[in-house]
């Protein structure tokens, strides 16, 4: 069974894969996301995911024959791509713009099979409905520091979960990796999803 290498430092992506029975090897790409621009948010997410995947292919810690996964997420609001806000002021401004509204969370997925040299890439998109949170709730949430380090300035699986009233599409995609899409992309490369389960008790 080939090793799945996750070219991302996101703890949420790692936790999602582990909860699904997969124990990836984490190799952080170090890609500077701020230097990449694409006109469409979905294209930007895929471009960044592809760059992260490519950045680690030749790293010595990546095992021979591994399958490398690069992911990146952006929130689309009013046609604009919103990544990590970076500072409290921007986080507050983001939430004041998002509250009571709907955005689309795009996550690009790029897989590279080192054994065959084949590659499979696609973006998954999930619609996110935000609660009409108050200024006090926004301030309290930003003060935790959580929204500063995640795409769109919110989480679904953390403190921000109470501020999301619903999603349309794959909720895992909002966390950072679409498990159904990853299964399909692995199949495109000739692999079975169940072969990557770490627990040998699985069939």
C-alpha positions, 0 to 999 in steps of 0.5 A: 500500500502506498503512503499518503503524504499530506502536503499541508500543515493544517491540523483540521485536514490531518484530523479529518483524514485520521477520523476517516481511518487514514494516517498520512505522513505530513510534509509541509510545503512552505508555499507562499500563498500570498504570491499567487493570484487567479481571477476565479476563487475556485481556480485559485484554490486549485492552483494553490493545491497544485503548487503545494503538491508539487513543492514536496514531490522531491523532498527526501522524507517523501517515501518512494511510490507515495501518493502526495495530496496538496489542498488549499481552501478559499471562501468566495464572497461577492466573487472575491477569494478570501483566504486567511485574514492574518490580523484581528482587524481584518477578521472583524471586517470579514465577519461583519461582511459575512454575517447573515449571508451565504458564501462558497468554500472552495477547496482545491485537491491535487494528487500526484502518484509518484509510482506512475507519475499520474496526477488528478486534480479537482476543486470541491465547493460547498455553500456555507450559510452564516448566522447573523452574529452580533458585534459582541459575538464577533469580537469574542470570536476574533479574540480567541485567535481561531479565525486568524489562521483559517480560510474565510476566518471561520471553522466548522469543526471548532469555535466557529461552528456555532456561527454556521447555520447550515451547509449545502454540499460536503461538510468535510470540504469546509474543514479542508479536505473533501473525503468523497472527492479524495476517494474519487481522485484516488480511484482515478489514479487506480487506488482504492480508498479502503486500501489507505485505511490504517486499521488492518481490521477494515476489509 
